[in-house]
Amino acid sequence: MDAEGRKALIRRYRDGHRAVVEALEGVSDEELDRSASDEWTPRMIAHHLADSEMMSAIRLRRLIAEDNPVIHGYDEVEFARALTSDRPVEPSLEAMRWARESTAQILEAVELCRADAVIVLPNNKNIVPVAKQVDALSEKEVAVIAGMALVFALLASLYPAARAARLDPVEGLRRE
């Protein structure tokens, strides 16, 4: 992706909350609590989007700032059930807006780093999508190597290395 394409994606990301705000324009409080499928209501969805955005913002910051970030998952269904019952959606929409704005600023700043490449070694599966987002939006090469891949690679190399260590190099050369 070239610099202009990346800038366009960041602008689109930054402005994404507007689509949610526009979708909820003119929706009454009563309508916010109605679900066509008896599942998530518009109110729950609006709060969920803000929760998700804030969680992603924190994950990105931890990924950038900490040497060994622990990125926790969360139960979005439980969050929606427990935290959205009758709260007004406007504060959550603003939280979504500003979480996106500050994250967009960080994504833009990543490009100013002096390194050409970044290697991300996530310590759990929840950070992998965040790291891949950074890769997609960055001109820098971002390699995401899942922790279990390193463990399997190390384990796979132990047996051949142990066998090779027991070989007599002179004997090995004679057989060739």
C-alpha positions as CSV (number, residue, x, y, z in Angstrom):
1,M,0.0,0.0,0.0
2,D,1.4,3.4,-0.9
3,A,1.4,6.5,1.4
4,E,-1.6,8.1,-0.2
5,G,-3.7,4.9,0.1
6,R,-2.6,4.6,3.8
7,K,-3.5,8.2,4.5
8,A,-7.0,7.6,2.9
9,L,-7.6,4.6,5.1
10,I,-6.6,6.5,8.2
11,R,-8.9,9.3,7.2
12,R,-11.7,6.8,6.7
13,Y,-11.0,5.1,10.0
14,R,-10.9,8.5,11.8
15,D,-14.3,9.4,10.4
16,G,-15.9,6.0,10.9
17,H,-17.9,7.1,13.9
18,R,-19.9,9.5,11.6
19,A,-21.7,6.5,9.9
20,V,-22.9,5.3,13.3
21,V,-24.0,8.8,14.4
22,E,-25.9,9.2,11.1
23,A,-27.5,5.7,11.4
24,L,-28.9,6.7,14.8
25,E,-30.1,10.1,13.9
26,G,-33.8,10.5,14.7
27,V,-34.0,7.2,16.5
28,S,-36.1,7.5,19.7
29,D,-35.2,6.1,23.1
30,E,-37.9,3.5,22.6
31,E,-36.5,2.5,19.3
32,L,-33.0,2.2,20.7
33,D,-34.2,-0.6,22.9
34,R,-36.0,-2.6,20.2
35,S,-34.4,-5.5,18.4
36,A,-35.8,-7.0,15.2
37,S,-34.1,-10.3,16.0
38,D,-34.5,-10.4,19.8
39,E,-30.7,-10.1,20.1
40,W,-28.8,-6.9,20.1
41,T,-30.6,-3.6,20.3
42,P,-29.3,-0.4,18.6
43,R,-28.4,0.9,22.1
44,M,-26.4,-2.2,22.8
45,I,-24.7,-2.0,19.4
46,A,-23.7,1.7,19.9
47,H,-22.2,1.0,23.3
48,H,-20.5,-2.1,22.0
49,L,-18.9,-0.2,19.2
50,A,-17.5,2.3,21.7
51,D,-16.3,-0.5,24.0
52,S,-14.7,-2.3,21.1
53,E,-13.0,0.9,19.9
54,M,-11.6,1.8,23.3
55,M,-10.4,-1.8,23.8
56,S,-8.6,-1.7,20.4
57,A,-7.1,1.7,21.3
58,I,-5.7,0.4,24.5
59,R,-4.3,-2.8,22.8
60,L,-2.6,-0.7,20.2
61,R,-1.0,1.6,22.8
62,R,0.2,-1.4,24.9
63,L,1.6,-3.0,21.7
64,I,3.6,0.1,21.0
65,A,4.6,1.2,24.5
66,E,5.3,-2.0,26.5
67,D,8.1,-4.5,26.1
68,N,5.9,-7.5,27.0
69,P,2.3,-6.3,26.7
70,V,-0.4,-8.5,28.0
71,I,-3.4,-8.0,25.8
72,H,-6.6,-9.1,27.5
73,G,-9.7,-10.2,25.7
74,Y,-13.2,-9.3,26.9
75,D,-16.6,-10.8,26.7
76,E,-18.4,-8.4,24.4
77,V,-21.7,-10.1,24.9
78,E,-21.4,-9.8,28.7
79,F,-20.3,-6.2,28.4
80,A,-23.4,-5.4,26.2
81,R,-25.7,-7.3,28.6
82,A,-24.3,-5.7,31.8
83,L,-23.4,-2.2,30.7
84,T,-25.9,-0.9,28.2
85,S,-29.4,-1.3,29.6
86,D,-30.6,2.3,29.6
87,R,-27.5,4.5,29.3
88,P,-27.7,7.3,26.8
89,V,-25.7,6.5,23.6
90,E,-24.2,10.0,23.1
91,P,-21.3,9.6,25.5
92,S,-20.4,6.3,24.0
93,L,-20.5,7.7,20.5
94,E,-18.2,10.5,21.6
95,A,-15.9,8.0,23.3
96,M,-15.7,6.1,20.0
97,R,-15.0,9.3,18.1
98,W,-12.1,10.4,20.3
99,A,-10.7,6.9,20.6
100,R,-10.5,6.7,16.8
101,E,-9.1,10.2,16.6
102,S,-6.3,9.5,19.1
103,T,-5.5,6.1,17.5
104,A,-5.4,7.7,14.1
105,Q,-2.8,10.1,15.4
106,I,-0.7,7.1,16.7
107,L,-1.0,5.3,13.3
108,E,0.2,8.5,11.6
109,A,3.1,8.7,14.1
110,V,4.2,5.1,13.5
111,E,5.4,6.3,10.1
112,L,7.8,8.7,11.7
113,C,9.7,6.0,13.5
114,R,13.2,5.5,12.3
115,A,13.0,1.7,11.9
116,D,12.1,0.3,8.5
117,A,10.6,-2.9,10.0
118,V,8.9,-3.9,13.2
119,I,8.6,-7.4,14.5
120,V,5.6,-8.1,16.8
121,L,5.7,-11.2,19.0
122,P,2.2,-11.3,20.5
123,N,1.8,-13.2,23.7
124,N,-1.8,-14.1,23.0
125,K,-4.2,-14.4,20.1
126,N,-6.1,-11.2,20.9
127,I,-3.2,-8.9,19.8
128,V,-2.7,-10.6,16.4
129,P,-5.6,-8.7,14.7
130,V,-4.4,-5.4,16.2
131,A,-0.9,-6.0,15.0
132,K,-2.1,-6.9,11.6
133,Q,-4.1,-3.6,11.4
134,V,-0.9,-1.7,12.1
135,D,0.8,-3.7,9.3
136,A,-2.0,-2.9,6.9
137,L,-1.9,0.8,7.7
138,S,1.8,1.2,8.0
139,E,4.4,1.8,5.3
140,K,6.8,-0.1,7.5
141,E,7.1,-3.8,7.3
142,V,5.4,-5.3,10.3
143,A,5.9,-9.0,10.9
144,V,3.5,-10.6,13.3
145,I,4.8,-13.9,14.6
146,A,2.4,-15.7,16.8
147,G,4.0,-17.0,20.1
148,M,3.0,-20.6,19.5
149,A,4.7,-20.5,16.1
150,L,8.0,-19.7,17.9
151,V,7.4,-22.5,20.4
152,F,6.7,-25.1,17.7
153,A,9.7,-23.9,15.6
154,L,12.0,-24.3,18.7
155,L,10.6,-27.7,19.5
156,A,10.9,-28.9,15.9
157,S,14.5,-27.9,15.9
158,L,15.5,-29.6,19.2
159,Y,15.4,-33.2,18.0
160,P,17.5,-32.7,14.8
161,A,20.0,-30.5,16.7
162,A,20.3,-33.1,19.5
163,R,21.0,-35.9,16.9
164,A,23.5,-33.7,15.0
165,A,25.3,-32.9,18.2
166,R,25.9,-36.7,18.8
167,L,27.4,-37.2,15.3
168,D,31.1,-37.4,14.7
169,P,31.8,-34.9,11.9
170,V,34.8,-36.9,10.6
171,E,32.6,-40.0,10.3
172,G,29.9,-38.1,8.6
173,L,32.4,-36.7,6.0
174,R,33.7,-40.2,5.3
175,R,30.3,-41.5,4.3
176,E,29.8,-38.8,1.7
